[in-house]
Amino acid sequence: MAEEKKSMEGFPAASPESCGVPSRSILNFMDRFEQEGIELHSFYVFRHGKQLAAAQAKPYGADTLHRLQSAGKTIVGLAALFCVQEGRIQLDDPVTPYLREYLPPDMDPRFHRMTLYDLLTMRSGHGQDTFHQMQCTDNWNRAFFSLPLNHDPGTFWLYNNGIPHVLATLVQQLTGEILPQYLKPRFLDPLGIRMTYGFNEQGEYDPAVTCLSPQDFAKLALFYAQKGRWEGRQLLREDLAVQSGKALVPNGHNDRTDADSHCGYGFQIWHNEVGGFRIAGGGGQYGLIYPESGLVVSTMAFTPVKYNLIPGFVRETIYFQMQEKPLPEDPDALEELRDRMRHFSLVSRHGTSRSSVGEHISGKEFTFPENPLGLESIALDLSHPEYARITARQKGQTVSARCGYQGQWLAHEGAGFVVENDYSVFSRIFETDTNRTLLSGWWENEYTFQVNIRSLASMGGGSLIFDFRRQQLVLTCIPAHLNGRNPRTMARQAYKFQPIILTAEEAW
């Protein structure tokens, strides 16, 4: 028997056409992100359990930790279902008997009728999201039960970001372990998943800052596609896994604009417009599962807006283009797809590493008048063929970093570089050096050299644009931005910062 072909990540692999998916459709899928300006970090395409395509945009890799955002809700729901499987609680059991220490004395008595099923399906009875008010207190769970109910539990669907925190606390009360520890032997270890996580200011597990790598996020989607099975073992009861993705409750009254958000809700999982279901998180974290056709697509991305377009990309470019039977192989399209995946990067490959201007300015130090960045001087050393070295003096400190060319990234270790933020806030959730940034650059034209600076911790990126026209350096500094919320306090961050434009004091 021939040995089964494996992907680099160890998944069974096959060509798209052999599984009825045109390679061209996956290329079109990638195009849609560029057309809409959505920063795609990774994607996987599977059909019938075979990996057809996968890519991570450099500097990210298959094992780079990435925040799940609200896709972490599915992991919380999964832990609660394992509790059901082990008889610790039943779906129709009220939850307040297990959370007595968090119940305020003046609590609405209707809370006592709220079941695990109600929490899993986002039907606590609240009329608005509770999470912002919860995070402003010193006891998030007590705050949840202190906020007024507008409806009887189990009668009204509302996407409520406070519910996963209460579910995670419930799991801990039922098991005596924090949720990640409870899941480790039941789910994480059997799938070989490395999950990092953080805590709120009260030291409680905070689902909102859960992190997985792209390949491990793909495993989560495949686990649900396989109805709770992994490598021949039924880890979660099939009925619970299948029920999770069903349209258990209606949610058509919500104010979201995309059609997929009005097709029903399961156990911390959304139902799709064309069938199947999806794990979903802000910024573009999606595990899209179509059980009837055997299609699974996972994405990780970074965008504050438009990410709700991604399910539509999958539907239009892949789902509606595939066939049940194998297609004739398309070697030209497949080679184009493989080449594009090999060179997938967050920076342009179309620029060049050389410029005639570079010969004149290489190594020259340019100084600046007083400015908000505290940037006193900067120099580009372009003498090496494979990278540029940028040396800056900022706030009395000199820092130097190498910058890769044409889609290649080089790491800088140490304090934030020129336009970077303080990422120490991420240190409690990432098993990585939060001061590590990566740089890549290119000449846009003879006079303009652009540097992209990327943090693995925040997923955000800043830029430096060197403009050498008119015998002068004009430096545009675009500060990095954080992804949506501070992961420790969940306070909103600005998505964009105004560029700072500096003109050097000397000509070149």
N, C-alpha and C positions, 0 to 999 in steps of 0.2 A: 504494500500500500504506500502511495506517495505521501511524503511528509507534508502536513498542512502548512501553507504559507502563513507567516506571522508578520504583523506590523512591527515597527520599531518599539511600540509600547506593549507588545505582547498579545494584542488582540488578533484573532483570526482575520486574514486579509484577503481581498479579492479585488479585481478591477471593477469599476462602476458598471460597465456594460454587462459583465457576467451576471450581475444582480438586477439588471433591468433599468439601470440609471445611466443616462448619458453623461459622459465626462464633461461635455459642454455645459450641461445644466449646473454642475458644481462651479464651473468658471463663472457662469452668469450669477450664481449665488454670491460669489466673492465680489463681483462687479457692483452688485446692489449696495454693498456697504460703502464702497468708494463713491458711488453716485449720490448717496444720501449723507455723506460725511460722517458716518458712524465708525468709530475706531474699534475695529475688530481685533481682538487679541489672540483668539484661538477658535478652531472649530473641528468637529468630528462628524463624519457621516457614516452611519452603519445601515446595513440592510440584511435581514435574516441572520443577524449575529456576526456578519462580516464587516470589517472596517474597509470602506471604500476610499476614504480620503481623510486626512488630518493635517493640520498645520498650526503652528504657533508663530505669531509675529515677533521677530527678534526686536528687543532683547529677551522676550519671554520664551520659556521652554515648556515642554510637556509636564515638567515637575515643578514649575514656578507656582508658588502659593498665590491665590487670587481670592479676594473677598467675594462671597456668594451673595451678599446683600439679602434680599428676601427669599432667595432660593434656599437659604438656611432653614426657612420654615418647614420645608419638606423633611429635613433631617429631624427636626423636633417632632413632627407628626409621626415619623417612622419609629422613633423611640417610644412614643405613647402606644403605638400599635404592638410593639414587642411586649409592653406591659400587659396589653389585652391578651396576647398570645400566651403569656405565662400565668394568666389568671389573677393578676394583681389588681385589675379593675376591668369592668365591662364597658362597652361603648355607651350603654344607656344608664350607667351609674352616675348619680350626682357627684360633683367634684368637691363641694365644700367640706364634706367630712374629712377629706385628706389635707385640707388647707386651713384648718381651724385657727392656727396661730396668726394668719394674715387677715382674718375677718374683723372688720370694725364693728363696734357694738351697735351702731345705728344703721347697719347695712340693710338695703332693700331686701325683704324676705324672699323675693322672687329669685334671688341668686341661688337659693337652696334647690331650685328646680333645674339649674344649669348642669347639663351632663357633659361627659367627655365628648360625645358625638357633637354636641352643640359647639364646643370649643374647636374641635377639629374642622368643623365646617363653617367657622367664622359667624356663629349666630349666638353671641353672648347676650344680645338684647340691647347693647349700647347703640346710640344713635349717631355717634361720631367716634373717630379713632381715639383711643385712650392713651396712646403711647407718649405723646408730648407731655400730657399732664402727669403721667406716671414718672417720667424721667426728671421732673422738677421736684420730686419728693425724695425723702430718705428711705422710703419703703415702697418699691414699685408694685409689689403684689397687693399690699393693703390699699394703695391708691386705686388699683383696678376695681376692687370691690367697694370702694367709697364713691366712685363716680356713678351718677344716676343712670338708671335703665330707662330707655324710651319705649321698650317693647318687652314682652315676655321672652325669656330665653328660649331659643329654638324656633322663633317665629319670624326673624328678620335677619337677612344676610347683610353684613358690613365688613369690608376689608379692614381689619383692626390689628394694627401692628403691636398692640399690647398683649394679644392672646398668646403668641408663641412664648413670651416670657413666662406667663402663668403656666402654660403647658410644660415648659422646662422645669419649673419649680415643682409641678405635680409629679413629674417623673422622678425627681430627686426625693420627694416625700415618699413615693411608693417603693423606691429601690434602695434608698440610703446612699446613693452615688450621684455625683453630678452627671449630667446627661452624656457627655463624651466618654466618661469612664464606663457607664452602663452599656453604651453601644460598642465599645471596643471589642469584646469577645463575640458579640452577637452579629456585628455587621462590619465594622472597620477592619478588623484583622482578617476575617475570611475573604474580604475583597482586596486586601492589601492597600487600604486607604490610609493616608496620613492626613489627619485633620487638626488644624490649630484653631484656637478659640480664645476669647477674652472674657472679662468679667466687668460688671458695672461697678459703680463706686461703692456699692454695699458688699462687693465680693461675690455676687451671684453670677452664674453662667449667663452670658448675654448672647442669644442666638444671632443677633444682627451682625456680629463680627466674626462669624465662622468662616474659615478659609479652607479651600481645597485646591489642588492643582487641576489643570485642564483634564489630564487623563483620569484623575480620580473623580472629577465631576461627571465625566462620560460614563464611568462605572456606575455611578448613582442612577443615571438615566437608564442604562442597560439593565440594572437590577430590577427596576420597575417594569421595563419592557419584557423581562423574563419572568414576570409574575412572582417575584420574591425568591427566585432561584439563582444560584451562582455555582458554576462548575459542578453541576449535578446535585447540589445540596439545596433543599428547600429551607432557606433560612427564616423567611417570614411566610406565614400561612398564605396560600394562594388566594383565598377569598378576601383576606385583608388587603393584599397588594392590589388585586384587581379593583376592589371597591374604592381604593384610594383615588383612582383616576376617573371614576364615574362622575357624571353630573348629578351629584346627590341632592343638591339644593339649587334653586334658581338664583341668579344674580343679575338679571337683566336690567334692574333699576339703577345700577351704579352709573356714575357720570363719566366713565372712561370712554374714549372716542373710538377705540379699535373694536372690531366685531368679535374678536376672540375673547374679550373680557366680559361678554354677555351670554356665554354659552353654558354656564353652570360651574359649580365648584365642588371639589371632593374633599379629601383629607389633607388640607394644606397644599393642594394641587389644583390647577385650573384645567377646565375642559376646553378642547379646541373646537373651532367652528366646523372643521371638516372631519371631526371625529378624533378619537385619541385624546391625549392630555399633555400637560406641560408643567415642568418645574420652572419657576420664573423668579428672577431677581432683578432689581433695578440696575440700570447701566448696561444690560444686555446679557445677563447670565440666564441661559435657557437650556433646558433639557426637554426637547420636543419628541414625544413618543406617539407613534401611530401603529397600534398593535395589529390592526387588520392587514396592513400592507408591509409590516416588518421594518418600517423605517424609524430610525432614531437619529436625531441631529442635536448636537450640543454646541453651544457657543459661549464664549466669555468675551466681554467687551467693556468699553469704558466710554459712556456718553450720558450726559444728564438729560438729554431729550432724544426723542425719536426711537428709543430702543424697542418700543412696542410695535415697531414696523417689522422686527425680525421674524416673528412667526409668519407674517405675510411673505417675506422673502423666501422662506423655506417652502411655503405652500405653492407659490407661483413658479419658482425656478426648479424645484426638485419634485415635490409631491405630485403636481399635476403633469410632470414630464416623464415620470417613470412608468414602466410597464411590468406586467407580471412575469413575462418570459425574458430570458437573456436577450440582449441586443447584439448586433454585430460589433466587434471590437472597432474602436476608432483610435488608432495609434497616434495620429497627429494631435487630436484633442487631449488624449491621455498624457502625451509627452508635454504638451503645453501646460496642463494642470499640474503635473509633477514639477516642472520647472518653476512654476509660479509658487507652489508650496515650498520648494527648496529655498527660494529667495524672498519669502514673505517677511516683510520688515515694516516697522512703524515709520521708517524714513525712506525717502526716495532713493531709488537706484539710478535715476536718470541723470543726476548731476555728475560732476567729475571731481577728481582729486587734485587737479592741476589747473592753474590759472597764471597768465603772464604777470598779473598784478602781484601774485603771491611771491614771486621772486624778489620784488622790491620791498615788500612789507615784512617778510619772514624775519622773526627775531626782534623786530622793532617794538619798543615799549611806547604805548600811547597813554597819556595821562588825561584825567578828566577833572573838571571843576567839581565842587561839592555837590553831592546828589543824594537822593533818598536811599539808594542802595549802599552808600558808603564805599563805592567802587573808586579806588584811587588811580589804578592803572591796569592795563591788560596788554598781553603780547601773544602773537601767534608764531610758533616755530613750525615751519612747513618743510624742514629739511629732510624728514624721514618719508620714504615713499608710501608707507602703509598707514600712517596716522599723523595727525597734527597734535602739537602740544600747546595747551592754552595755559598761560601763567597769569594770575590775577592777584593784585594787592587790594584787599578789601577790609576796611575797618582795622587797619594796622596789621593784618595778617596776610602772608603770602601763601597762595595755594596753587598747585599745578596739577593738571589732569590731561590725560591723552584722549584723543577723540578719533574714533575709527572712521573709515571712509566707505561710502557707497553701500549703505545698508549694514555695515559691520559696527558692532558696539564694543567699547572698551570700558572697563570698570574704573571708577574713582572711589577710593576708600577714604573716609574722613568726613569733615564738616561739609555742610551743604555748599554747592559750588555756584557762586554768583547769584543765581536767581532761585535757588532751592529753599524750601521751607525746613522748619525743624520737624523731623519725622519721629521724634522720640515718643510721641503719643502712640505710635504703632508698635512699640517694643513689646507690649504685653500680649500681642496676638500673632506676631510673626516670628518664626524661628529663623531669623535672618538679621543681618546688620542693617538697621534702619538708616544708617548714614551712608550706605552703599548706593551710588548712583552710576548710571551708564551714559556714555556720550557717543554720538555719531554725527558726522557732518559731511557737507558736500558744497562744491561751488555751484550755485544756481546759474551764474554767468561769470564773465571775466572779473566783475567787480564785487560780487556778493557771495560771501561765505556764510552758511547757516549751520548752527549747531543745535541739535536736539539733546536735551538733558532729561533723563528718565529715572524715576525712583521706582524700584521694585516694591517698596513698602506701600506707597500710596497709589501706584499706577498712574499718577499724574506726571506731566512733563512740562518743563519750561524750555525756552529757546533763547539763543543769542544770534542776532543777525548782524554781521559785519558788512558795512557798505563802504567801499573805498573809492567811490566816485568823487570827482572834483578835488582830487589830491588830498582828501581828508577822510578820517574815519568817523562815520556816524554809526553808533552801536545801539541797536534796539534790543532791549532786555524784556522778555516776556516771562513773568514769574510763573512758576509751577503752581498748579491748583490741586486741591485735595478732592477726593471723589465723594462729593455729596454731603457727607456728615463726618464730623470728628468721631472716629470709631469708639472712643472711650466714653464720651459724654453724649454722643448723638446730636450735639448742637450743629445746626446747619452751617456749612462753609460757603463762601462765595465760589461760584463755579469758575469765574474768570476774574483776572486782575488786569488793570490797565497797564499797557506797555510803558516802559520808561525809556526815553530816547536821550542818549548822551552823545555829545560831539567832542571829539578829542581836541586838545589844545594845540597840538602840533600837526603840521602837514607831513605827508610822506613823500 
